[in-house]
Amino acid sequence: MAERRHIDSAAPTAHAAGAGVGPTEVLDALQLLLQVEYLQSTLFATGTAAADLVPTADAPVFSTLATQSQKHLVTISAAITERTGTPAPSPTFDFTVEGAFPGFAFAAGQYATLQMLAQVVEDLGVRAYLGQIAALATDKTALNTAVAILTVKGRHAAEVRRLRGAKGWISGNSRGDLPAFAQAVYDGEDNTTQGSVNVAGATGGVGDTSATEAFDEPLTAAQVGAILALFVA
Amino acid sequence: MRIELGSLSELYAVGTRRDFLRLVGLGGALVLLPGLVSACNSDDVTGLPGSGEPVVIDFSVGDVAFLQLAHVLEQLEADFYGRVLAVFAQSNFTTNEQALLTDIRNHEVVHRAFLESTLAAVAFTVTPAYKGLTFTDRTAVLAFAKSVEDLGIAMYNGAAQYLVSTDTLTLLSKIAAVEGRHASTIGDLIAARTGSFAPLETDNLYRPTKVADAAQENLVDKLGFANAPQIFVQGPNGNG
């Protein structure tokens, strides 16, 4: 088995002395989000460029996903350079995910797998952003950028799920019909303690499942890094 | 003497009718507010926007003010979807759409309950106003849902910069992410398999006063702010 490489969320960055240097934790957060954007952008760029992969009926959706993911990538990368950091490079990705999708090659007839990958990376993206919001709190411009992208990630995630016939939101910690490696993207989503409130008890009768669906949950940088590493060739 | 009638039901209220008759006899002014005309066509009239009691959010108290503002919007959303669900039997939604809207309503009920519990003694209730919205009409309902979900997103995103507690910031962002899932679903119901699920690559951030101006259109209570933040850092769309 190939050695597993870890995505280093604290990638080396060039700091210049003087104005415009962001605090380390802001840059670390942005570098982690950049890795997520590489993953998403590469998946959608490759998927939309592949011949006979995305059906015509779904092409406008995937085109939107690809365009917006690329813009997110550019935005996060720019946020790093504006803070005198150096954006870490993109890994080379293996979208068979260490054989979880054997033979996946963005080939004709493999749309179902592309859709599964889309769901994984988008639900991952929501949780990755949630995990980094607090780290960006001292930098209002970076924070604003992140929250403005976060809710769009929520839009993306819901749409790719619904194209697959699933609901747009995550129920409990269910990965649905995704392969076992994806469970890490859904663990913890069954949380019903929000702040000091047990929302399962406070729902006014709508049930525990709705209570888990009503909130997405953050993933830590380490958790995100471990999941990203599964996609690195 | 000036009497304002916003609905036919008000005309038949005992006190109002007595006053109305006296008014006509005295040659006083009878003002029929615009809401009366549309109210005649509405399935339900809850009250005119801004015609109720003042409610004031005081931003000098800090994060609590943003929880109160969020609670106002979640009350509006939960109430709205609840009214939609109540008339499904007369509506033109598909069965699948009814299930989706039921889920969304449930989530908003959870959000409302969470905020009410968190706010405890400083939670306050608002009364939504819908100005002639036909809750049985799929097109009208989805248009309103889109606007209220987009407003909620802009409210949460715009609040982020002010929150002192990073725990509260993360908590409200967790709700915002799900509102993004809602907005996407509504957008897709409006125009399936198009870019409608995500009109922009970055969502809006609204300053609190812009949120209040928009929300007032759908609140009977007169929503007011004290000590509103003076500085607002714009988001990527620059329209907050």
Interface residues (C-beta under 8 A of the other chain):
Chain A: A57 D58 P60 V61 S63 T64 T67 Q68 K71 H72 T75 V126 Y129 L130 I133 A134 A137 K140 T141 L143 N144 T145 V147 A148 I149 L150 T151 V152 K153 G154 R155 H156 A157 A158 E159 R162 L163 K167 G168 W169 Q194 G195 S196 V197 V199 A202 T203 G204 V206 G207 S210 A211 E213 A214 F215 D216 E217 P218
Chain B: L100 D103 R105 N106 H107 E108 V109 V110 H111 R112 A113 F114 S117 T118 I153 Y156 N157 A160 Q161 L163 T166 D167 T168 L169 T170 L171 S173 K174 I175 A176 A177 V178 E179 G180 R181 H182 A183 S184 T185 G187 D188 R193 T194 G195 F197 A198 L200 E201 T202 D203 N204 L205 V233 Q234 G235 P236 N237
